Amino acid sequence: MDPATQSAQISSSEGVADGQNSTSKESKLSVKDLIHWRDPKKSGLVFGLSMLMLLSLAAFSVISVISYLLLALLCVTITFRIYKSVVQAVQKSNEGHPFKALIDKDVSIPPETFRKHVDSSLTYINRALKQMSHLFLVEDIVDSLKLAVVMWLLTYVGAVFNGITILILANILLFAVPPIYEKNKTQIDRYIDLVRTQVNTTIAKLQEKLPGAVKRSKIE
């Protein structure tokens, strides 16, 4: 193989690799781009659909919402199938099934992909179990007390809001907070640092006064 051909192949492979890396990077940043409203049309569409779904779940049962969605999808596909059949009959064409490309597409999950996601999920599950053991068996009394305070506050939140209402509020905050933070990053970071310093100081004082508290500085 002559050097020119080899150089061309190397350049082509590097271009493909760069394209794959770029695509991977774009897919990873897609959620971040949506919540930062990089593309207002896409962000508005996703926000609107998610709000519509949550409001539907607030008004109807999960079974009803899923049934209506699937029924609407069936109405669209059946109507399109009949329409294409009529057009083919009138034009006397033989285009075949309108969804043939989708029918022939392989939608099965490869075993390697399934095992990869199971292994990844198992890592998070084990980490969560270890953290629960750390908190509920009072390995560090300060951490357990912080969890108790959070749970106590959540009892008041649960008395005011139900799960769907909290999800609706979380969805609104998810799409509203990032743009606000991006525009006022300096001021917000300054206040966050002040709060973090105050909290760390309070926790350090508690660790010194509470009996049996595990001091992180000694462990580290």
Secondary structure, 3 states (H helix, E strand, C coil): CCHHHHHHHHHHHHHHHHHHHHHHHHHHHHHHHHHCCCCHHHHHHHHHHHHHHHHHHHHCCHHHHHHHHHHHHHHHHHHHHHHHHHHHHHHCCCCCCCCHHHHHCCCCCCHHHHHHHHHHHHHHHHHHHHHHHHHHCCCCHHHHHHHHHHHHHHHHHHHHCCHHHHHHHHHHHHHHHHHHHHHCHHHHHHHHHHHHHHHHHHHHHHHHHCCCCCCHHHHC
